[in-house]
Amino acid sequence: MLPNPESINKVSSPTEQKRIRQFLIKQNLMLSEIVSNNSRTILDLQSILGKYQRDYKPTDDYDLTNPLVPSHLVQISLPCKAKLKPIQQIPNVICKSKYFRITVYLKTDPGVDILRSDRIELSVSLYTSERLPQKILFTMQGKSIFRGDTNAIMAYDLVESRHLAHFKLQISEVSSHFVGGWVCLMIEAKQSLASRGIYIKPFVIKNLRIRAKEIKNED
């Protein structure tokens, strides 16, 4: 167990304090090297995975599954009669140290009836830009890729006269650490209206880049 700063200050001998500090410095350097090596290993593995995905030849229809794009057979059997759309324009470049907001509304085909009392659960996911996208759950340090609420309930807004859902999110990793240098963000519904034959098409932001620092506009 490592000593805490308060316990170090309680040590009366300056020589002992110096020894403890030198020990902590060595431990910090060793742990930093381990984290750095693990990060390089993860990047190498992602590069290998990206090459595998590019060279991979699917053997049947199941292998063609793309979580961001419903298959042709699914679209025929479960046609989407509604879709999630953003209220505002979403930037394609965001800063990883800042929260951003997304508000989506429900757009339906003519003749599709959505009740004011309908509540639709939505969730947000992040995917790699590979041919067969992989879901991103964690940063290189093993922390959650998202901060904020990744789930929201879409409900009827009396002012806007339509169903809305709001998200406040932060993505905690730069996109350059993933294959292709960019990612895809998807907002999807839990299909609570499926019993009435209403399937909702997800909203996908492609070519999303997350950078370490915000780019200031040049005058």
C-alpha positions in Angstrom: 0.0 0.0 0.0 1.4 3.4 -1.0 1.8 6.1 1.6 -0.4 9.2 1.3 0.9 12.8 1.3 -0.2 13.4 4.9 1.7 10.3 6.2 4.8 11.5 4.4 4.7 14.9 6.2 4.3 13.1 9.6 7.7 11.4 9.1 10.1 13.4 11.3 13.4 12.4 9.5 14.2 14.4 6.4 16.2 11.5 5.1 13.2 9.2 5.4 11.0 11.7 3.7 13.5 11.9 0.8 13.6 8.1 0.5 9.8 7.9 0.4 9.6 10.6 -2.3 12.2 8.9 -4.4 10.3 5.6 -4.1 7.1 7.3 -5.2 8.8 8.9 -8.2 10.1 5.5 -9.3 6.6 4.0 -8.9 5.0 6.7 -10.9 7.5 6.3 -13.7 7.0 2.6 -13.7 3.2 2.9 -13.9 3.4 5.5 -16.6 5.5 3.2 -18.7 3.0 0.4 -18.2 0.1 2.6 -19.3 2.1 3.8 -22.3 3.0 0.2 -23.3 -0.7 -0.9 -23.0 -1.9 2.1 -25.1 0.6 1.1 -27.8 -0.5 -2.5 -27.6 -4.2 -1.5 -28.0 -3.4 0.7 -31.1 -1.4 -2.2 -32.6 -4.3 -4.6 -32.0 -6.8 -2.1 -33.5 -4.6 -1.8 -36.6 -4.5 -5.6 -37.0 -8.3 -5.8 -36.5 -8.8 -3.0 -39.1 -6.7 -5.0 -41.6 -8.6 -8.2 -40.8 -11.9 -6.4 -41.4 -10.7 -5.0 -44.7 -9.5 -8.4 -45.9 -12.3 -10.4 -44.5 -14.6 -12.1 -47.0 -18.0 -13.0 -45.4 -19.3 -16.5 -46.0 -23.0 -16.0 -45.5 -25.7 -13.3 -45.0 -25.2 -13.3 -41.2 -21.6 -12.1 -41.6 -22.9 -9.0 -43.5 -24.6 -7.6 -40.4 -23.8 -3.9 -39.9 -25.2 -2.5 -36.7 -25.5 1.0 -38.3 -27.3 -0.1 -41.5 -30.3 -2.6 -41.3 -30.0 -5.4 -43.8 -32.1 -5.5 -47.0 -34.2 -8.4 -45.6 -34.9 -6.6 -42.4 -36.0 -3.4 -44.2 -38.4 -5.5 -46.2 -39.9 -7.4 -43.3 -39.8 -4.4 -40.8 -40.1 -1.2 -42.9 -39.3 1.9 -40.9 -42.3 4.2 -40.8 -40.6 6.7 -38.5 -37.1 8.1 -38.1 -35.1 10.0 -35.6 -33.9 13.4 -36.9 -31.8 16.2 -35.2 -33.3 19.5 -34.4 -30.0 21.3 -34.9 -27.0 20.7 -37.1 -24.5 18.5 -35.4 -20.8 19.4 -35.9 -18.5 16.7 -37.3 -15.6 17.8 -35.1 -15.9 18.1 -31.3 -13.6 18.5 -28.4 -13.2 15.6 -26.0 -13.0 17.8 -23.0 -16.3 19.5 -23.6 -20.0 18.4 -23.3 -22.2 18.8 -26.4 -26.0 18.6 -26.7 -28.1 16.7 -29.2 -31.9 17.1 -29.5 -33.8 14.7 -31.8 -37.4 14.6 -32.9 -39.6 11.9 -34.4 -40.5 12.2 -38.0 -43.2 9.8 -39.3 -44.5 8.8 -42.7 -47.9 10.1 -43.8 -50.7 8.3 -42.1 -48.6 7.0 -39.2 -50.3 7.8 -35.9 -48.1 8.7 -32.9 -50.0 9.3 -29.6 -49.1 12.2 -27.4 -48.9 9.7 -24.5 -46.3 7.6 -26.4 -42.9 7.4 -24.6 -39.9 6.1 -26.5 -36.7 5.0 -24.8 -33.6 6.1 -26.8 -29.9 5.2 -26.3 -26.6 6.4 -27.7 -23.8 4.3 -28.9 -20.4 4.9 -30.5 -18.9 2.7 -33.3 -15.7 2.4 -35.2 -15.5 3.4 -38.9 -14.6 -0.1 -40.1 -16.5 -1.9 -42.8 -18.1 -4.0 -40.1 -18.3 -1.4 -37.3 -17.3 -2.4 -33.7 -19.0 -0.9 -30.7 -16.8 1.3 -28.6 -17.4 1.0 -24.9 -14.1 2.2 -23.3 -11.2 4.6 -23.7 -7.6 3.5 -23.9 -7.4 3.7 -20.2 -10.4 1.4 -19.7 -12.8 4.2 -18.7 -16.3 4.6 -20.1 -16.2 6.2 -23.5 -19.1 8.5 -22.6 -19.8 10.9 -19.9 -23.4 12.2 -19.4 -26.7 10.5 -20.0 -26.6 7.9 -22.8 -30.3 7.1 -22.3 -33.3 9.4 -22.7 -37.1 9.2 -22.9 -38.6 10.8 -26.0 -41.9 12.5 -25.0 -44.4 14.9 -26.6 -43.4 18.5 -26.2 -46.4 20.9 -26.0 -44.4 23.9 -27.1 -42.8 22.2 -30.2 -45.9 20.1 -30.8 -43.8 16.9 -31.5 -41.9 14.2 -29.7 -38.4 15.3 -28.5 -35.5 13.8 -26.6 -32.4 15.6 -25.3 -28.9 14.3 -24.7 -25.9 16.0 -23.0 -22.8 14.0 -23.7 -19.0 14.0 -23.7 -16.8 11.6 -25.6 -13.7 10.8 -23.5 -11.3 9.7 -26.2 -9.9 11.2 -29.4 -11.0 9.5 -32.6 -7.4 9.3 -33.9 -6.9 6.3 -31.6 -9.4 4.3 -33.6 -9.2 2.8 -37.1 -9.7 5.4 -39.8 -9.4 8.4 -37.4 -13.1 8.9 -37.1 -16.1 7.3 -35.5 -19.9 7.0 -35.9 -22.4 8.0 -33.2 -25.8 6.3 -33.3 -29.0 7.2 -31.5 -31.6 4.4 -31.6 -35.0 3.6 -30.2 -35.9 0.6 -28.1 -38.8 0.0 -30.6 -41.5 0.4 -28.0 -44.0 1.1 -30.8 -43.3 -2.2 -32.7 -46.5 -3.7 -31.4 -48.3 -1.2 -33.6 -46.1 -1.9 -36.6 -44.1 1.3 -36.2 -40.4 0.7 -36.5 -38.1 3.7 -36.0 -34.9 4.3 -38.1 -31.9 5.3 -36.0 -30.1 8.6 -36.4 -26.4 8.1 -37.3 -23.6 10.7 -37.3 -20.9 9.5 -39.6 -17.3 10.9 -39.9 -17.4 12.2 -36.4 -13.9 13.4 -35.2 -13.0 13.9 -31.6 -10.0 16.1 -30.9 -8.0 16.8 -27.8 -8.4 20.5 -28.1 -11.0 22.8 -29.5 -10.0 24.5 -32.8 -10.4 28.2 -32.5 -11.7 30.1 -35.6 -9.1 32.2 -37.3 -9.9 35.9 -37.8 
